[in-house]
């Protein structure tokens, strides 16, 4: 059980750990944390953080989060965080440690730091050609290996936008306006984003685009290609919320779980069997 990104830079690492340790207990050891710097900055002034400390806040809080994940009793000298003197932190997770993934948009410096720390990484692949990330992922694994981390620790995940329906053509038509609403709203605050044109959208839902839109077979085939191209260990599909009828969202989730995921798993299970 994981979440979307927890914006660690503007959160308290101790409280975040306690929340997920509680979820871990309730789920009998299934909770995971996915932490990131945050692609939006609204939370920083809300909690009295200075944006000039954007990078340093994340680095220090990640160190503290990893420490509390390892030890019950803490001694910690904080610069941008609190100082802790011989305090125990409860509750503890059911697992020995909470799995911790780090999310990034693909910044090279972030990839290098995450690799050197030996932490699993999740890329937000929400635009352009996903193959752009191939060299970045290769670098992540090479740097992590050179830093002394085992290959099984250097896991790579991806997150993309998408929509699934029985009728692939209808799925493409239906998903455009909810996607345009989101992209156009973001473009008002971000100079490097532009309002979404239908021609651009069709490129993104096409074979070389980053959006997974269509019927279950189409989405499964495209997902298999991306997993093979990039060497992914995990994939997460982001479905629209609030802008599509709820029953259609539930159906898309059902189609992903009952048709897309089984086809993808079956393909790779068969491939593994042939290579043994």
Secondary structure as UniProt FT lines:
FT   STRAND          6..7
FT   HELIX           8..10
FT   HELIX           13..26
FT   TURN            27..28
FT   STRAND          32..36
FT   HELIX           42..46
FT   TURN            47..48
FT   HELIX           51..53
FT   HELIX           54..70
FT   STRAND          73..76
FT   STRAND          84..88
FT   STRAND          99..104
FT   HELIX           108..117
FT   STRAND          120..124
FT   HELIX           130..133
FT   HELIX           134..146
FT   TURN            147..148
FT   HELIX           151..153
FT   STRAND          156..164
FT   HELIX           168..187
FT   TURN            188..189
FT   TURN            191..192
FT   HELIX           198..205
FT   TURN            207..208
FT   STRAND          212..214
FT   HELIX           216..230
FT   STRAND          234..238
FT   HELIX           246..255
FT   HELIX           256..260
FT   HELIX           261..275
//
